[in-house]
């Protein structure tokens, strides 16, 4: 099939995951054209030369450590007219050079609008839809209810009435909407190939913004070794080692760590769960999806969820490592096999070569995902 694949440019998690799926689709003989923006475009263009078109994307604006809704709205409105002009030019380019039969979107709007304009089927593959298409099993505190409602509104408005939703997740929730399948997180080949060991260091990852007092805070635990990514520096501060960005170095430090301290980002948490590394999650404020990931880490016994990094919080987390390791030992995932099998079946249905394998249930209340997970 001819497939147009949309990948948002905000952050590299979407691009990293989409790269895996695009590689699978190409290996299966499909023709794939990709649209993306910003750093995600650069990554995907290098991986798939000649297949990736650059569009104008949506960007988040930060105020301190939190996402600023007001600043993001102003930024979006200020750039919208020019973005629309560039993106609609891409419509014409794609119509001239490529005739899509199907759209796949990883929470990306341009490809969705293209599908609606040309009446093409849409498949959604992302982790965000769990906010709208599943029933949460954690209590949302009053302080997060506004963020939850906003996140739900955004997710519901994104890719509505798609043909099917593949929702990647490391936690099991009952579904409340049809045409939805829960699948394990998409794991990149480098993580699949990693051999996890238990070293003495704790991996610390900071993104989007930096916590200026992080180094002296970590130095309050002198008996612990920390390897810190996110400042993009190579510095030695005794028990705290700042590491410049290196994909190979980061993966090696992740695979050999005894635990991970991170925000609530889905990609690193998923990789830590896959490698069975205990997680201390401190979500970026005002990002409900990160709050939910962190809350589920604690709900499933995989680690702790804190609002801020403090020496006492880190001590409490490290004290419980044995229990977190026990919980993580029951997590099972066979690479990306489940997603690929379900996606291939859906594409076979679309192309008219389907086997007798039924689609995922269309009735509301589809309770369990189609992969083994602990309860």
CORWOPE-V176301 format. One record per pair of residues at least 4 apart in sequence whose ideal C-beta (glycine too) atoms are under 7 Angstrom apart, sorted by the first residue. I is the first residue (numbers start at 0). J is the second residue. D is the distance in whole Angstrom. If there is no record, write none. Layout:
# CORWOPE-V176301
i: <I/I>
j: <J/J>
d: <D/D>
This chain:
# CORWOPE-V176301
i: <0/0/0/0/0/0/1/1/1/1/1/2/2/2/2/2/2/2/3/3/3/3/3/3/3/4/4/4/4/4/4/5/5/5/5/5/5/5/5/6/6/6/6/6/6/6/6/6/7/7/7/7/7/7/7/8/8/8/8/8/8/8/9/9/9/9/11/11/11/11/12/12/12/12/13/13/13/13/14/14/14/14/14/15/15/16/16/16/17/17/18/18/18/19/19/19/19/20/20/20/21/21/21/21/22/23/23/24/24/25/25/27/31/32/32/32/32/32/33/33/33/33/33/34/34/34/34/34/35/35/35/35/35/36/36/36/36/36/37/38/39/40/40/40/41/42/43/43/44/44/47/52/52/54/54/54/54/55/55/55/57/58/59/59/60/60/60/60/61/61/61/61/61/62/62/64/64/64/65/65/65/66/66/66/66/67/68/69/70/71/72/73/74/75/78/79/80/81/82/83/84/85/86/88/89/90/90/91/92/93/99/100/101/101/101/101/102/102/102/102/102/102/103/103/104/104/104/104/104/105/105/106/106/106/107/108/108/109/110/111/111/111/112/113/114/114/120/120/121/121/121/122/122/122/122/122/123/123/123/123/123/124/125/126/126/126/126/127/127/128/128/128/128/129/129/129/129/130/130/130/130/130/131/131/131/132/132/132/132/132/132/133/133/133/133/134/134/134/135/135/136/136/137/137/137/139/139/139/143/143/143/144/145/146/146/146/146/147/147/148/149/150/150/150/151/152/153/155/162/163/163/164/164/165/165/165/165/165/166/166/166/167/167/167/167/168/168/169/169/169/169/170/170/171/171/171/171/173/173/174/174/174/175/175/176/177/177/177/178/179/179/180/180/180/181/181/182/182/182/182/183/183/183/184/184/185/185/186/186/186/186/186/186/188/189/189/190/190/190/191/193/193/193/194/195/195/195/196/196/197/198/198/198/199/199/200/200/200/200/200/201/201/201/201/201/201/201/202/202/202/202/202/203/203/203/203/204/204/204/204/205/205/205/205/206/206/206/207/209/209/210/212/213/213/213/214/214/214/216/216/217/217/218/218/218/218/219/220/220/220/221/223/223/224/225/225/225/226/226/226/227/227/227/227/228/228/228/230/231/231/232/232/233/233/233/234/235/236/242/245/246/247/248/249/250/251/252/253/253/253/254/256/257/258/258/258/258/258/259/259/259/260/261/261/261/261/262/262/262/262/262/263/263/263/263/263/263/263/263/264/264/265/265/266/267/268/268/268/268/268/269/270/271/271/272/272/272/273/275/275/275/277/277/277/277/277/277/278/278/278/279/279/279/279/279/280/280/280/280/280/281/281/281/282/282/282/282/283/286/287/288/289/290/291/292/293/294/294/295/296/296/296/297/297/297/299/300/300/300/301/301/301/302/302/303/303/303/305/308/308/310/311/312/313/314/315/319/320/321/322/323/324/329/330/330/331/332/335/336/337/337/337/338/339/340/341/342/343/344/344/345/346/347/347/347/348/348/359/360/368>
j: <29/100/101/346/349/350/30/97/98/99/100/24/29/30/31/99/101/103/32/34/93/99/102/110/113/17/21/31/33/103/110/34/102/104/105/107/109/110/111/13/14/17/33/35/39/43/105/107/13/39/56/57/105/106/107/35/36/37/38/39/40/56/56/57/58/59/15/38/39/42/16/264/265/266/17/39/105/106/18/35/39/42/43/187/266/20/105/185/21/105/22/43/46/23/185/187/335/24/124/185/25/31/33/47/26/27/339/29/31/29/31/343/50/50/52/93/97/99/43/47/50/51/52/52/54/89/109/110/39/40/43/51/54/40/53/54/55/56/56/42/43/44/51/53/45/46/47/51/48/51/51/89/92/85/86/89/109/82/85/86/75/74/66/71/67/70/71/74/65/66/67/207/208/67/70/208/283/284/283/284/285/71/283/285/286/71/72/73/74/75/76/77/78/79/82/83/84/85/86/87/88/89/109/92/93/94/113/95/96/97/119/119/119/120/122/349/110/111/113/114/119/121/122/124/110/111/121/123/158/124/125/125/127/157/111/112/157/113/114/115/121/158/116/117/119/121/162/349/158/161/162/161/162/163/165/345/128/158/161/164/165/165/167/166/167/168/265/154/288/132/154/164/166/133/166/168/172/150/151/154/288/291/151/154/155/164/166/174/175/176/179/172/173/174/175/172/173/175/139/172/172/298/294/295/298/143/144/147/147/287/290/148/149/150/285/287/290/151/287/152/153/154/287/288/155/156/157/159/178/178/345/178/179/180/182/338/341/342/179/181/182/182/183/184/185/181/184/184/268/269/272/295/299/367/368/372/374/364/366/179/365/366/363/364/363/361/362/363/361/359/365/341/359/369/368/369/337/338/341/370/332/337/370/269/273/335/338/190/191/270/273/334/335/192/193/250/250/270/273/334/250/254/274/254/254/274/275/254/255/257/255/256/257/224/257/224/225/226/256/257/223/224/225/256/257/258/260/226/252/253/256/259/225/226/227/260/228/229/261/267/209/210/213/229/229/262/264/283/229/230/308/216/217/227/308/218/236/239/308/310/225/239/236/237/238/239/310/310/313/314/238/238/317/238/238/239/240/240/242/252/239/240/241/242/242/244/249/241/243/244/241/243/241/242/243/241/240/241/248/249/250/251/252/253/254/255/256/259/270/274/274/276/320/276/277/279/317/320/271/276/278/279/267/268/278/280/280/281/282/283/289/280/282/283/286/289/290/292/293/268/289/269/292/270/271/272/278/280/292/296/273/274/276/278/301/327/330/332/327/328/330/301/302/320/323/324/327/296/301/302/302/303/305/313/316/292/293/296/302/304/305/307/308/286/289/290/293/289/290/291/292/293/294/295/296/304/298/304/299/301/302/304/302/303/304/326/322/323/326/323/326/327/316/323/315/316/319/312/312/313/314/315/316/317/318/319/323/324/325/326/327/328/373/372/373/371/370/339/340/341/369/370/342/343/344/345/346/347/348/356/349/350/352/353/354/353/358/365/365/372>
d: <5/5/6/6/7/6/5/7/6/5/5/6/5/7/5/6/5/6/5/7/7/4/5/6/6/7/6/6/5/5/7/5/7/4/7/3/6/3/7/5/6/5/6/4/5/6/5/6/5/7/6/7/7/6/5/6/3/3/6/4/6/4/7/6/6/6/6/6/6/6/6/6/6/4/6/6/5/7/6/7/4/5/6/6/6/7/7/4/6/5/6/6/6/7/5/6/6/6/6/7/6/6/6/6/6/6/5/4/5/7/6/7/6/6/7/7/5/7/6/6/6/4/7/5/5/7/6/6/5/4/5/6/7/5/6/5/6/3/6/6/6/6/6/5/7/6/6/5/7/4/6/6/7/7/5/5/5/4/5/6/6/6/5/5/5/4/5/5/7/6/6/6/6/4/6/5/6/6/7/4/4/7/7/5/6/6/6/6/6/6/6/6/6/6/5/6/7/7/6/6/7/7/6/7/6/6/6/6/6/5/6/7/6/5/7/6/5/7/6/4/5/5/5/6/5/5/6/6/6/6/5/4/5/6/7/6/7/6/6/7/6/5/6/6/4/5/4/6/6/4/6/6/6/5/7/6/6/5/5/5/7/5/7/7/5/6/5/5/6/5/6/5/5/5/5/6/7/5/6/5/6/7/6/4/5/6/6/6/7/4/5/4/7/5/6/6/5/5/7/7/6/7/5/7/5/5/6/5/6/6/6/6/6/6/6/4/7/6/5/6/6/6/4/6/6/6/6/7/7/5/6/6/5/5/5/6/7/7/6/5/7/6/7/5/6/5/7/6/7/5/5/4/6/7/6/5/7/7/5/5/4/7/6/7/6/4/6/6/6/7/7/6/4/6/3/7/5/4/6/6/4/6/5/4/7/6/7/5/5/7/5/6/6/6/7/5/7/5/6/6/6/4/7/6/5/5/7/7/5/6/4/6/6/6/6/4/7/5/6/7/6/7/5/6/6/5/6/6/5/5/4/5/5/7/4/4/5/6/5/6/6/6/7/3/6/6/6/6/6/6/7/5/6/7/7/6/5/5/6/6/5/5/7/6/6/6/4/6/6/7/5/6/7/5/6/5/7/5/6/5/6/7/5/6/5/7/6/5/5/5/5/6/6/7/5/4/6/7/6/6/6/6/6/6/6/6/6/7/7/7/6/6/7/6/4/7/7/6/5/5/5/4/5/7/7/6/7/6/6/5/6/5/3/7/7/3/6/4/4/7/6/6/6/7/6/6/6/7/5/6/6/6/4/5/6/7/6/6/4/6/7/7/5/5/4/6/7/5/6/4/6/5/7/7/4/7/4/5/6/5/5/6/5/6/4/5/5/5/7/6/7/6/6/6/7/4/6/6/6/5/5/6/7/6/4/6/7/6/3/6/6/6/7/5/7/4/7/5/6/7/6/6/6/6/6/7/6/6/7/7/6/6/4/7/6/5/7/5/6/6/6/5/6/6/6/7/6/6/7/5/7/6/5/5/7/4/7/7/5/7>
